[in-house]
Amino acid sequence: MNNSKVMYQIKDKAIWLVLIVLVIAFTVANPRFINPDNLLTLLRQVAFYGIASVGMMFVILLGDIDLSVGTIMSFINIIGAYMMVNMGMNMYLACALSMVAATLIGVLNGFMVSTVGIPAIIATFATQTAFNGLAYIICGGMPISGFPDGFTTLGQGYVGIVPIPVIIMAVCFAIGSFILNKTYFGRYFYAVGGNIEAAKLSGIRVGAVKYLVFALSGFFSGLAGLVLLSRTNSGNASAAKGEEFNVITCVVLGGVSISGGSGKMSGVIAGTCIIGALRNGMVLLNINSYVQDIVLGIVLAFAVGFDCIQKKSQQN
């Protein structure tokens, strides 16, 4: 038991140490990295990862996975753009309806996982595939542009010197932390992920918890999709294709156990910053994008491997 506590403390602190080491290393390699303008750019670039990682954290806390996150972001890109441009809808109403659609996709995932009993990895992969195809049908495979004046503020605007996407990300992290630490259903997430049978015996409605978690994942993914749409100023059916990998990496690298039941929002914040630092630093060093993918793959494998080692030490 003492060993498992030590391992948890190491993982909890090591993530911040890794971030500090990365910042120092990239600064030495290229002093432009530590420039305040570059750091704000870095945070703006990872803002939609960070927003979506809040919902993904809830899912992984249950011991499940959501592969539909990237597709939900892309789908919201298309339907949000379609309603504003092709239908001439008020941008606030279009954004609200887009968020409703994203949340309902999450509810659909919850239905397949909780009610039907389909494993989360299969259910969300099915959703990913279906809505990816639907997005292409809606836009005919072509990007949609020509948004109302003011919409780009969401993804490109500033409050003082701070980009609005960074503020939205910070608010989402705060909401996620509040849910986990100050609400009873936040504690249910940990309980279900830690031991689902014990959670059932204690009276927790596990099915309802899964519905809620996947709905929240859809909601935060939808919000990330709107931020991305505003930032790029163009609706594209492949705008966030494959981005679920980066979101999962942010969460797992942040110390959230892939088998569920443990993790902190502060770790996810650090994990998001590390992914941002890695991507931004490698770009500044002119490292090939394929090499960047290799590095991120190794980072994810290392984070999951460390989690597996910790679980084995708890069992011994």
N, C-alpha and C positions, 0 to 999 in steps of 0.2 A: 504493500500500500504506500509506504514511504517513497519507493522508487517511482511509482506512478505520479505521486504529487510532485516529485522533483522533475520528472519528464514534462509535466504540464506547465510548471513554472518556467522551465527552459524554453518550451515552445512559445509561451506567452510573452516572454521578454526577448527571445531571439529574433522575432519578426521585426521589432523596432531597431535592434542592433544591425540587422541586415540592411534595413532602409538607410541607416546612418552611414554604413560602410559603402553602400552604393552611391550615395550622394557625394561622399568624399572622393571615391574612385573616379566618378565621372567628372567631378570638378577638377581633379588633377589632370585628367586626360584632355579636358576641354573646359577652360574657365568660364565659357559662356553658359555652361549648365546651371551654375548657381545664380545667374543673373535673375533678378526678381521678375522681369518680363517673361523669361523663359519658364520659370517655375509656375507662373500663372497660366501660361500657355499649356504646360504639362497638365495642370489640374483641369483645365477646360477640355483637353483632349480625352481625359479619362472620366469625365463627369458622367457620361451615359453608362459607362461600365459600373461606376460606383452606385448610381441610382438603381440599376437593375440588380446589382449584387445584394441589395437589401432584401428583395423578395427571394432571390436564390438562396440566401443564407437561411431563411425560414424553411425552405424546402429541404435543404441539406441537413438542417437540424433534426428533421423527421427521419433522416436516413434515406431520403428519396433524392431524385434528380429531376431537373426540368430542362429538357433539350429544346423546348419550343421558344425560349427567351429571344434568341436572335430573330426568329421568324416573326414573333409578335411585334418586335421593333420595326421590322421591314413592312409588315402588314399595316401597322399604324401609319407608317410613312405614306403608304399608298392611299388608304381610305381617308386619312386626314387631308392629304393633298387633293384627292378626287372631290371631296365635299367642298373644299374651299375654292378650287379652281374650276372644275367641271360643272359643279352644281351651284356655284356662287353663294355658298352658305356663309353666314357670319362666322368669323374665325373662332370666336369663343364657343359658339354652339358646336362647331366642327370638332374642336379640341375636346369638349365635354363628351360628345358622342363617341369619339375615338377612344377615350378612356373607359367608357362603358363597354365598348367592344372588346378592348384588351382584357378587362376584368372578367367578362363573360367567357372569353377563351380560357382564362384560368379556371373558371368554374367548370367548364367542360373537361379540363384536365382532372379536376377534383372528382367529377362524376365518374370518369373512366377508372381512376385509381381507387377511389373509396367505395363507390356503389357497385361498379362492374367487377372490380378486382384485378384490373390489368396492371402489371408492373409499371411503375412510373416511367422507367426508361423507354418502354415500348409505347405507352400512352402518349407521352410528350413527343416522341419521335413521329408518331402518327399525326399528331397535331401540327408538328413542324412541317411535315411533308404536304399535308392537305392545304394549310393556309399559305404556304409558299406558292403552291400552284394557283390558289385563288387570287393572290396578290398579282401574279402575272396576267391572269385573265382580266382582272379589273382594269389594269393599265395597258393591256395589250403589249406588254414587254417594253414599253417606252417610258422614260422618265416624265414626271409631271412638274411643271414650274409655273411661275406667275402668281405668287401668293399676295394676299392683301398687305398693304403698308402696315408695318408694326409687328407682323408675325415674326420676323427675323430677330426681334429683340429678345425673344425667349432663349435663343441659342447663341446669339452674337452680341447681345447688349451687356452693359456694365452698370454696376452700382458703385460709384467712385472708381477705384481701380480694379475692383473684383468682378470677374465675369459672372453673369447671372447663372449660367449652368453650374458653376462652382457653388453658388449660394443654394441652388436647388438641391444639389448633391448633399451639402452639409445639412440642410433641413431634413432630407430623407434619412440620413444617418441618425439624426437626432430622434426622428419619429420611430425608426427601427429600434433604437436603444430604449426608448420609452416603452414600446410594446413589449420588449423582452424583459425589462427590469421592473416595470411598474404596473403591468396588467396581469390578470390571472391567466388569460389565454396565452400570454407569452411564456408563462411557466409551463403551460400545457405542452408547448412545442418541445421543450427540453424533456418533459416527462415521457411523451410519446416516442421521441427519438431514443431516449435512454433505455426504455423497456416498455414495449407496446402492451404486453400482457398485463404488467403491473398497472399501467395507466388505465386499462379497461377495468381491472378489478377495483381501482380506486374511484370509479364512477365517471371518468373522463370520456366524453363522447368523441372517440377517436375519428370516426367518420366525419363529424362536423369540423374537427380541427383540420383535417386534410383538405376539406372543401375551402376553409378559410385561408389556409396557407397557399394553396395554388391560386386562389382568387387574388391574394395579395401579390403573388409573384407576377400574375398577369397585369395587375395595376401598375406596379413599379416598372415593369417592362414597357408598358404603354407610355408611361411618362418619359422614360428614356428615349422611346421612339419619337415622341414629339420634340424633345430637345434636339435629337439628331436631325430631324426634319428641318427644324428652324436653323440649325447650324449650317447645314449643307444647302438650304434653300432650294431643294429639289427632291421630289418624291421618287424613290427608286425601289423596285421590288427586291433588289439584292443589297440594299443599303447596309444591313446588319447581318448579312449571311455569314455564319460561322462565329459570330461574336459571343455565342453562348460559351465557347471555349474560354475566352478571356474573362467572362463573368465568373465562371466556375473556378478559374485559377485565382481570381481575386479573393474568393471566399475560402477556398481550401488553403491557399497560401497564408491567409489570415488566421489559420489555426482552427477553423471549424471542422470538426471530425466528419469525415466522409461517411462514417457509419452512423452518424447522428448522436444527439444528446449532449454535445458540448461545443462551446465556442462563444466568443464575445464580439460585439459590434466593433469595438476598438481594434481588434485584430483584422477585421475586414477592411477598416479604414487604412490600416498599415499595408495590407495586401494590395489594395487598390493603388496606393501611392507607389508601391514597389513596381507594379506592372507599368505604371506611368513613367517612373524613372528609368526602367529598363528600355522601354520603347523610345522614349525621348533621347536618352543617352546614346543608344545605339544608332539612332538617326544622326545625331550630332557627330558621331564618329564615322559616319558613312558606311555602316555595316550593312551588308546585303540583307534584303527583307527575308529571304529564305533562311539565312543564318539566324535572324531574329526569331523566326518560328521555331527553329531547333532549340534555341536558348529557352524560349517560353515553355516548350514541351518538356525539357529537362527540369525546369523549375517546378512544373506541375507534378511530374513524377517524383521529384524529391520531396515535395510537400506531402503527397499522399503516402509515400514510403515512410516518412517520419511519423505520420499518424498511425500507420499500421504497426510500427515498432512500439509506439506508445501503448496501443491496444494489447499487444502481446505481453508487454511488461505488466499490465494490469491483471491479465489472466493468470500469470505465474505467481 
